[in-house]
Amino acid sequence: MARDSRVKKTAFQMIYGRTIIVMILLVLQIAMLFYLITLAGKVAAFVMSGLSFVLLIVVINRKGQPSFKMTWVLLLAITPVFGGLFYLFIQTQPGTKQIKEKLAELEKDTRPYMQQDQAVMQNLLSENPQMAQLSHYLCDRGGYPMYQNTSVKYLSTGEIYFEELVNQLKKAEKFIFMEYFIVDQGKMWDTVLEVLKEKAAQGVEVRVMYDGMCSLMRLPYRYPEQVREMGIQCKMFAPIMPLLSTSQNNRDHRKIVVIDGVTAFTGGVNLADEYINEKMRFGHWKDTGIMLQGDAVQNFTMMFLTMWNVDEPQPPTFRPYLTPHILGDEAAGYVVPYADSPLEDENVGEHVYLDILYTSKRYVHIMTPYLIIGHELLQALTYAAKRGVEVELILPHIPDKWYAFQVARTYYRELLEEGVKIYEYTPGFIHAKSYVSDDEKAVVGSINMDFRSLYLHYECAALFFNNPAVADVEKDFQETKAKSQMMTIEDYNQLPLRGRIAGQILRLIAPLM
């Protein structure tokens, strides 16, 4: 009976997952607008058809990702009235515009604390001019400087991440900042919450923020009020309010912990039991994270405070939370934590991935749960393989979202034919998001290889170069690959025909999934 209950719950979560719920809410809102238009009769429909034609021209000529343009062109051409309304709704969301304006204002406030140390840049330039160029891009366009004097500890499973997180939280003396996409009641969150309560009682400032999507599936809508009663500051980012919310499409997918300004965590791990395999949903859940200690933590502090203050009426305070500079081993490599916002024209997360692919010399090894990409990343992956670079990807064998899984597999043939190697993690689900290249550089963070992460969500990651942790990321990749099934074109041809067809159809609307 218990197993049947778990199966039903899993099926429910698969069918009514977060993406589907967002789509339903969007459709409901559009339906209301559409209904009002239809009340006006044929004249209104004619006007909307004309407007859709104008929008079609706007979409084709505007700056943006070609895959998004193609999807909008299809919607506007096939369903002019609905497509026009849907496009106007997405592009004119007042809630999103307010957040964009506030973020721009807050980023100006953080600039004095995010200046590049020129001595660090000169050191990097002398070691690797190409990496110095990437660092310049991240600082100039993203606002995130590169640091030395920072240790990186790679955490190869959710269980290791959880243990280290709890240990470090217990050491907090001044403040704890936590920002997650998912928080769910269970062993992991309950354990963390107990530590947070103890620290708050000791006078440590504790702030917790999670994405408003949790209120639909994971937590009661007023859960922040319960947490605040424990002495912990708590809020949702962009709470979902059906038929009223206007920012469903841009979720806070980041995972950030900052402790006393000296220790930080990021990666793919959320605060829910499946991430530490206390709850089995899709076989073994493989996830990763990193812990930073040192100067680079300041980037994560500023990321958190910027997002926290989006809906705060009072001016933000930054100085009490700055990372104290402690003289350490300057030769331990370089680290740059960075964020990516859907409200800016710079696709920072994608550009870092592209840079690694285009500058790699020997290998690029990637773990990602989703593979729903545009022409740019597809071209970069295949071109790297054509240059003789060993390009290998590890993807899930057991998916969490059947539709995303089917779309991902539509890329297999093209990638395999061009020399990219693909593995599926046989024990279960890969949720790790990591790149590692040439024993020199690696990225670990929250950024998936799909349209949502690359263009629609708030994300974060850390790039590290010539740091000892790079070898740990590569070692973990090889150990994970040993547990995975190598896919061939013959394997792809033997996949169920209905799944391949479904994936090809869904790929038409992949940017909106």
C-alpha positions as CSV (number, residue, x, y, z in Angstrom):
1,M,0.0,0.0,0.0
2,A,2.8,2.4,0.9
3,R,4.6,1.6,-2.4
4,D,1.4,2.3,-4.3
5,S,1.0,5.6,-2.6
6,R,4.6,6.6,-3.5
7,V,4.0,5.5,-7.1
8,K,0.8,7.6,-7.3
9,K,2.6,10.6,-5.7
10,T,5.5,10.3,-8.2
11,A,3.1,10.1,-11.1
12,F,1.2,13.1,-9.8
13,Q,4.4,15.1,-9.6
14,M,5.5,14.0,-13.1
15,I,2.2,15.0,-14.6
16,Y,1.6,18.1,-12.5
17,G,5.2,19.3,-12.3
18,R,6.2,22.9,-11.8
19,T,6.6,23.6,-15.5
20,I,3.1,22.2,-16.3
21,I,1.6,24.3,-13.4
22,V,3.2,27.4,-14.7
23,M,1.9,26.8,-18.2
24,I,-1.6,26.2,-16.9
25,L,-1.5,29.4,-14.9
26,L,-0.3,31.3,-17.9
27,V,-3.0,29.8,-20.1
28,L,-5.7,30.6,-17.6
29,Q,-4.6,34.3,-17.5
30,I,-4.4,34.4,-21.3
31,A,-7.8,32.7,-21.5
32,M,-9.3,35.5,-19.5
33,L,-7.9,38.1,-21.8
34,F,-9.0,36.1,-24.9
35,Y,-12.5,35.8,-23.5
36,L,-12.8,39.5,-23.1
37,I,-11.6,40.0,-26.7
38,T,-14.0,37.5,-28.1
39,L,-16.9,39.4,-26.4
40,A,-16.2,42.3,-28.8
41,G,-16.9,40.0,-31.8
42,K,-15.3,39.6,-35.2
43,V,-13.9,43.1,-35.4
44,A,-11.7,42.5,-32.3
45,A,-10.5,39.2,-33.8
46,F,-9.6,41.0,-37.0
47,V,-7.8,43.7,-35.1
48,M,-5.9,41.1,-33.1
49,S,-4.9,39.2,-36.3
50,G,-3.5,42.4,-37.7
51,L,-1.7,43.1,-34.5
52,S,-0.2,39.5,-34.6
53,F,1.1,40.2,-38.1
54,V,2.9,43.3,-36.7
55,L,4.2,41.3,-33.8
56,L,5.5,38.7,-36.2
57,I,7.6,41.4,-37.9
58,V,8.8,42.7,-34.4
59,V,9.8,39.2,-33.3
60,I,11.8,38.4,-36.5
61,N,13.7,41.7,-36.2
62,R,14.3,42.0,-32.5
63,K,17.4,41.0,-30.7
64,G,17.2,37.5,-29.2
65,Q,17.8,33.8,-29.4
66,P,16.8,32.3,-32.8
67,S,15.0,29.3,-31.2
68,F,12.7,31.6,-29.2
69,K,12.0,33.6,-32.4
70,M,11.1,30.4,-34.3
71,T,8.7,29.3,-31.5
72,W,7.0,32.7,-31.4
73,V,6.7,32.8,-35.2
74,L,4.9,29.5,-35.2
75,L,2.5,30.5,-32.5
76,L,1.8,33.9,-34.2
77,A,1.4,32.3,-37.6
78,I,-0.8,29.3,-36.6
79,T,-2.9,30.9,-33.9
80,P,-2.8,34.7,-34.5
81,V,-5.3,35.8,-31.9
82,F,-4.0,33.5,-29.1
83,G,-0.4,33.8,-30.1
84,G,-0.6,37.6,-30.2
85,L,-2.3,37.7,-26.7
86,F,0.2,35.3,-25.3
87,Y,3.2,37.3,-26.7
88,L,1.8,40.6,-25.3
89,F,1.2,39.0,-21.9
90,I,4.8,37.6,-21.7
91,Q,6.4,40.9,-22.9
92,T,4.3,43.3,-20.8
93,Q,4.3,41.7,-17.4
94,P,4.3,44.6,-14.9
95,G,5.7,42.5,-12.0
96,T,8.7,41.5,-14.1
97,K,9.4,45.1,-15.1
98,Q,9.3,46.2,-11.4
99,I,11.8,43.5,-10.5
100,K,14.1,44.5,-13.4
101,E,14.1,48.2,-12.3
102,K,14.8,47.3,-8.7
103,L,17.6,44.9,-9.6
104,A,19.2,47.5,-11.8
105,E,19.1,49.9,-8.9
106,L,20.5,47.4,-6.4
107,E,23.3,46.4,-8.8
108,K,24.5,50.0,-8.9
109,D,24.6,49.9,-5.0
110,T,26.8,46.8,-5.0
111,R,29.4,48.1,-7.6
112,P,31.7,49.7,-4.9
113,Y,32.0,46.3,-3.3
114,M,32.6,44.4,-6.6
115,Q,35.7,46.0,-8.0
116,Q,38.3,43.8,-9.7
117,D,41.7,43.6,-7.9
118,Q,44.1,44.6,-10.6
119,A,46.9,42.6,-9.0
120,V,44.8,39.5,-9.4
121,M,44.1,40.3,-13.0
122,Q,47.7,40.9,-13.8
123,N,48.6,37.5,-12.2
124,L,45.9,35.8,-14.3
125,L,47.0,37.6,-17.5
126,S,50.6,36.4,-17.1
127,E,49.4,32.8,-16.5
128,N,46.6,32.5,-19.1
129,P,45.6,35.4,-21.4
130,Q,42.5,33.6,-22.6
131,M,41.2,33.0,-19.1
132,A,41.9,36.7,-18.3
133,Q,39.7,37.6,-21.2
134,L,36.8,35.5,-19.9
135,S,37.4,37.1,-16.5
136,H,37.2,40.5,-18.0
137,Y,33.9,39.6,-19.6
138,L,32.4,38.4,-16.3
139,C,33.5,41.5,-14.5
140,D,32.7,44.0,-17.2
141,R,29.3,42.6,-18.4
142,G,28.2,40.6,-15.3
143,G,29.8,42.7,-12.5
144,Y,31.6,39.7,-11.0
145,P,35.4,40.0,-10.3
146,M,37.9,37.2,-10.2
147,Y,39.6,36.3,-7.0
148,Q,42.6,34.5,-5.6
149,N,43.0,33.5,-1.9
150,T,40.0,31.2,-2.1
151,S,39.8,27.5,-1.4
152,V,37.3,25.3,-3.3
153,K,36.0,22.0,-1.9
154,Y,34.1,19.8,-4.4
155,L,31.2,17.9,-2.9
156,S,30.5,15.0,-5.2
157,T,27.1,13.9,-3.8
158,G,24.1,15.5,-2.1
159,E,24.9,13.5,1.0
160,I,28.4,14.9,1.3
161,Y,27.0,18.4,0.5
162,F,24.4,18.0,3.3
163,E,26.9,16.9,5.9
164,E,29.4,19.7,5.1
165,L,26.6,22.3,5.1
166,V,25.3,21.3,8.5
167,N,28.9,21.3,9.9
168,Q,29.6,24.8,8.6
169,L,26.2,26.2,9.7
170,K,27.0,25.1,13.2
171,K,30.1,27.3,13.1
172,A,28.2,30.5,12.2
173,E,28.9,33.5,14.5
174,K,27.5,36.5,12.7
175,F,25.1,35.7,9.9
176,I,23.7,33.0,7.7
177,F,22.1,33.7,4.3
178,M,20.3,30.9,2.4
179,E,18.7,31.1,-1.0
180,Y,17.2,28.0,-2.7
181,F,14.8,27.1,-5.5
182,I,13.2,24.3,-3.5
183,V,12.7,23.8,0.2
184,D,10.7,20.8,1.3
185,Q,9.9,19.3,4.7
186,G,11.8,16.2,5.6
187,K,15.1,15.0,7.1
188,M,17.3,17.5,5.2
189,W,15.3,20.7,5.7
190,D,14.2,19.7,9.3
191,T,17.9,19.1,10.2
192,V,19.0,22.4,8.7
193,L,16.1,24.3,10.3
194,E,17.0,23.0,13.8
195,V,20.5,24.4,13.4
196,L,19.1,27.7,12.1
197,K,16.8,28.0,15.1
198,E,19.7,27.4,17.5
199,K,21.8,30.0,15.7
200,A,19.0,32.5,15.7
201,A,18.6,32.0,19.4
202,Q,22.3,32.7,19.9
203,G,21.9,36.1,18.2
204,V,23.1,35.0,14.7
205,E,21.3,36.9,11.9
206,V,19.6,34.2,9.8
207,R,17.8,34.9,6.5
208,V,16.2,32.2,4.3
209,M,14.6,32.8,0.9
210,Y,13.1,30.3,-1.5
211,D,11.3,30.5,-4.8
212,G,7.5,31.1,-4.7
213,M,6.9,28.0,-6.8
214,C,7.3,25.9,-3.6
215,S,4.0,27.2,-2.4
216,L,2.3,25.2,-5.1
217,M,3.8,21.7,-4.4
218,R,6.1,21.8,-1.4
219,L,5.2,24.1,1.4
220,P,2.1,25.9,2.7
221,Y,1.6,29.4,1.3
222,R,2.1,31.1,4.7
223,Y,5.1,28.9,5.6
224,P,7.4,32.0,5.9
225,E,5.3,33.2,8.8
226,Q,5.9,30.0,10.7
227,V,9.6,30.2,10.1
228,R,9.7,33.9,11.2
229,E,8.1,32.8,14.5
230,M,11.4,30.9,15.1
231,G,13.4,34.1,15.0
232,I,14.5,33.5,11.4
233,Q,13.9,36.1,8.6
234,C,12.1,34.2,5.8
235,K,10.4,35.1,2.5
236,M,9.4,33.7,-0.8
237,F,10.8,35.2,-4.0
238,A,7.9,36.1,-6.5
239,P,5.1,34.2,-4.7
240,I,2.7,32.5,-7.1
241,M,-0.8,33.9,-7.0
242,P,-2.9,32.2,-9.6
243,L,-4.6,34.6,-12.1
244,L,-2.8,37.6,-10.4
245,S,1.0,36.8,-10.5
246,T,2.9,38.2,-13.4
247,S,6.3,36.7,-13.0
248,Q,5.7,32.9,-13.2
249,N,8.2,32.5,-16.0
250,N,11.3,33.9,-14.2
251,R,12.0,31.7,-11.2
252,D,14.8,32.0,-8.7
253,H,16.7,28.7,-9.5
254,R,19.8,29.7,-7.5
255,K,21.3,27.7,-4.6
256,I,23.4,30.0,-2.4
257,V,24.5,29.7,1.2
258,V,26.8,32.4,2.8
259,I,28.1,32.0,6.4
260,D,29.8,35.0,8.1
261,G,31.0,36.2,4.7
262,V,33.8,33.6,4.7
263,T,32.1,30.4,3.6
264,A,29.7,29.9,0.7
265,F,28.0,26.9,-1.0
266,T,26.4,26.5,-4.4
267,G,25.6,23.7,-6.8
268,G,22.6,21.7,-7.8
269,V,21.4,20.6,-4.4
270,N,18.1,21.9,-3.0
271,L,16.9,21.4,0.5
272,A,14.7,18.3,-0.1
273,D,15.1,14.7,0.7
274,E,15.5,13.4,-2.8
275,Y,18.7,15.3,-3.1
276,I,20.3,13.2,-0.4
277,N,18.5,10.0,-1.4
278,E,16.4,9.8,1.7
279,K,13.5,9.8,-0.7
280,M,13.8,7.7,-3.9
281,R,12.0,9.3,-6.8
282,F,13.9,8.5,-10.0
283,G,16.5,5.9,-8.9
284,H,19.7,7.1,-7.4
285,W,19.8,10.9,-7.4
286,K,23.3,12.1,-8.4
287,D,24.0,15.8,-7.5
288,T,27.1,17.9,-6.7
289,G,28.1,21.2,-5.1
290,I,31.1,23.2,-3.9
291,M,32.1,25.0,-0.8
292,L,34.2,28.2,-1.1
293,Q,36.2,29.8,1.7
294,G,38.0,33.0,1.2
295,D,37.8,36.3,-0.8
296,A,35.5,35.0,-3.6
297,V,32.7,34.5,-1.1
298,Q,31.9,38.2,-1.4
299,N,30.4,37.7,-4.8
300,F,27.8,35.3,-3.3
301,T,27.1,37.7,-0.5
302,M,26.3,40.5,-2.9
303,M,24.2,38.1,-5.1
304,F,22.1,37.2,-2.1
305,L,21.6,40.7,-0.7
306,T,20.7,42.0,-4.2
307,M,17.9,39.4,-4.6
308,W,16.8,39.7,-1.0
309,N,16.2,43.4,-1.3
310,V,14.2,43.3,-4.5
311,D,11.0,43.7,-2.5
312,E,12.4,45.5,0.6
313,P,11.3,49.2,1.0
314,Q,14.3,50.2,3.0
315,P,17.7,50.9,1.4
316,P,20.0,47.9,1.6
317,T,23.0,47.6,3.9
318,F,26.1,45.8,2.6
319,R,29.1,46.9,4.6
320,P,28.5,44.7,7.7
321,Y,28.5,41.6,5.5
322,L,31.7,42.1,3.5
323,T,34.2,39.3,3.4
324,P,37.3,40.0,5.5
325,H,40.5,39.7,3.5
326,I,42.7,37.2,5.2
327,L,46.2,36.6,3.8
328,G,46.4,33.1,2.4
329,D,47.9,31.0,-0.3
330,E,47.7,33.2,-3.4
331,A,48.9,30.3,-5.5
332,A,45.8,28.2,-5.0
333,G,44.3,29.3,-8.3
334,Y,41.4,31.6,-9.3
335,V,37.7,31.6,-8.6
336,V,34.9,33.8,-9.9
337,P,31.3,33.2,-8.6
338,Y,28.8,34.7,-11.0
339,A,25.0,35.1,-11.5
340,D,22.8,35.2,-14.5
341,S,19.6,37.1,-14.8
342,P,16.7,36.6,-17.3
343,L,16.0,40.4,-17.2
344,E,19.3,41.3,-18.8
345,D,20.5,41.0,-22.4
346,E,23.7,39.3,-21.4
347,N,23.4,35.5,-21.3
348,V,26.3,35.1,-18.9
349,G,25.7,31.4,-18.1
350,E,25.6,30.4,-21.8
351,H,28.6,32.5,-22.7
352,V,30.8,30.8,-20.1
353,Y,29.8,27.4,-21.4
354,L,30.4,28.5,-25.0
355,D,33.8,30.0,-24.0
356,I,34.9,26.7,-22.4
357,L,33.8,24.7,-25.5
358,Y,35.5,27.0,-28.0
359,T,38.8,27.4,-26.1
360,S,39.2,23.7,-25.0
361,K,42.2,21.9,-26.3
362,R,41.9,18.3,-25.0
363,Y,38.6,17.6,-23.4
364,V,35.3,19.0,-22.2
365,H,33.3,16.8,-19.8
366,I,29.8,17.8,-18.9
367,M,27.1,16.6,-16.4
368,T,23.6,18.0,-16.9
369,P,20.1,16.8,-16.2
370,Y,18.6,18.4,-19.3
371,L,19.7,19.0,-22.8
372,I,17.4,21.4,-24.5
373,I,19.6,23.8,-26.4
374,G,19.7,26.3,-29.2
375,H,21.9,26.5,-32.3
376,E,24.8,28.2,-30.5
377,L,25.5,25.5,-27.9
378,L,24.7,22.7,-30.4
379,Q,27.2,24.2,-32.8
380,A,29.8,24.7,-30.1
381,L,29.5,21.1,-28.9
382,T,29.9,19.6,-32.4
383,Y,32.6,22.0,-33.5
384,A,34.7,21.1,-30.4
385,A,34.4,17.4,-31.3
386,K,35.3,18.2,-34.9
387,R,38.5,19.9,-33.7
388,G,39.5,16.7,-32.0
389,V,38.5,17.7,-28.5
390,E,37.0,14.9,-26.4
391,V,33.4,16.1,-25.7
392,E,31.5,13.8,-23.4
393,L,28.1,14.4,-21.7
394,I,26.5,12.4,-18.9
395,L,22.7,12.7,-18.8
396,P,20.0,10.9,-16.8
397,H,18.8,7.4,-17.7
398,I,15.7,7.8,-15.5
399,P,14.1,11.2,-16.1
400,D,12.2,13.4,-13.7
401,K,10.3,15.0,-16.5
402,W,9.4,12.7,-19.4
403,Y,8.8,15.6,-21.9
404,A,12.2,17.1,-21.2
405,F,13.8,13.7,-21.5
406,Q,12.2,13.0,-24.9
407,V,13.3,16.4,-26.2
408,A,16.9,15.9,-25.0
409,R,17.1,12.6,-26.9
410,T,16.2,14.4,-30.1
411,Y,19.7,15.9,-30.1
412,Y,21.5,12.5,-29.7
413,R,21.8,11.6,-33.4
414,E,23.3,14.9,-34.5
415,L,25.7,15.0,-31.6
416,L,26.8,11.4,-32.0
417,E,27.3,11.7,-35.7
418,E,29.7,14.6,-35.1
419,G,31.8,12.7,-32.5
420,V,30.2,13.9,-29.2
421,K,30.0,11.0,-26.7
422,I,26.8,10.6,-24.7
423,Y,26.3,8.6,-21.6
424,E,23.1,7.9,-19.5
425,Y,23.5,7.5,-15.8
426,T,22.1,4.0,-15.4
427,P,21.4,4.1,-11.6
428,G,19.0,6.9,-11.9
429,F,18.8,10.7,-12.3
430,I,21.7,13.2,-12.9
431,H,20.9,16.6,-11.4
432,A,24.5,17.8,-11.3
433,K,25.4,20.8,-13.4
434,S,29.2,20.8,-14.2
435,Y,31.7,21.5,-16.9
436,V,35.4,20.5,-16.6
437,S,38.0,21.1,-19.2
438,D,41.7,20.3,-19.8
439,D,42.5,19.8,-16.1
440,E,42.5,23.6,-15.9
441,K,39.0,24.9,-15.4
442,A,35.7,23.9,-14.1
443,V,32.2,25.3,-13.5
444,V,29.8,24.0,-10.8
445,G,26.5,25.7,-10.1
446,S,22.7,25.7,-10.8
447,I,22.8,26.3,-14.5
448,N,21.3,23.5,-16.6
449,M,21.7,23.1,-20.3
450,D,18.2,24.1,-21.2
451,F,16.3,27.2,-22.3
452,R,14.9,27.8,-18.8
453,S,18.2,27.9,-17.1
454,L,20.0,29.7,-19.9
455,Y,17.4,32.4,-20.6
456,L,14.4,32.4,-18.2
457,H,15.6,31.7,-14.7
458,Y,17.8,33.5,-12.1
459,E,20.9,31.3,-11.8
460,C,24.4,31.2,-10.3
461,A,27.7,29.2,-10.5
462,A,31.4,29.4,-9.8
463,L,34.2,29.2,-12.4
464,F,37.5,28.1,-11.0
465,F,40.9,27.9,-12.8
466,N,44.1,26.2,-11.8
467,N,42.5,25.3,-8.5
468,P,43.1,21.8,-7.0
469,A,39.3,21.2,-7.0
470,V,39.4,21.0,-10.8
471,A,41.0,17.5,-10.5
472,D,38.2,16.5,-8.1
473,V,35.5,17.4,-10.6
474,E,37.2,15.4,-13.4
475,K,37.7,12.4,-11.1
476,D,34.0,12.5,-10.2
477,F,33.1,12.7,-13.8
478,Q,35.1,9.6,-14.6
479,E,33.6,7.7,-11.6
480,T,30.1,8.6,-12.7
481,K,30.8,7.7,-16.3
482,A,31.9,4.2,-15.1
483,K,28.3,3.7,-13.8
484,S,26.7,5.0,-17.0
485,Q,25.6,3.5,-20.3
486,M,27.3,4.8,-23.5
487,M,24.8,5.6,-26.1
488,T,25.3,4.9,-29.8
489,I,23.4,5.7,-33.0
490,E,22.2,2.1,-32.9
491,D,20.9,2.6,-29.4
492,Y,19.1,5.8,-30.5
493,N,17.5,4.0,-33.4
494,Q,16.2,1.3,-31.0
495,L,14.4,3.9,-28.8
496,P,10.6,3.6,-28.8
497,L,9.3,5.3,-32.0
498,R,6.5,7.1,-30.1
499,G,9.0,8.7,-27.7
500,R,11.2,9.9,-30.6
501,I,8.2,11.4,-32.4
502,A,6.9,13.0,-29.2
503,G,10.3,14.6,-28.6
504,Q,10.5,16.0,-32.1
505,I,7.0,17.5,-31.8
506,L,7.8,19.0,-28.4
507,R,11.0,20.4,-29.7
508,L,8.9,22.9,-31.6
509,I,7.9,24.6,-28.4
510,A,11.1,23.7,-26.4
511,P,11.9,27.3,-25.6
512,L,8.6,27.7,-23.8
513,M,8.8,24.4,-21.8
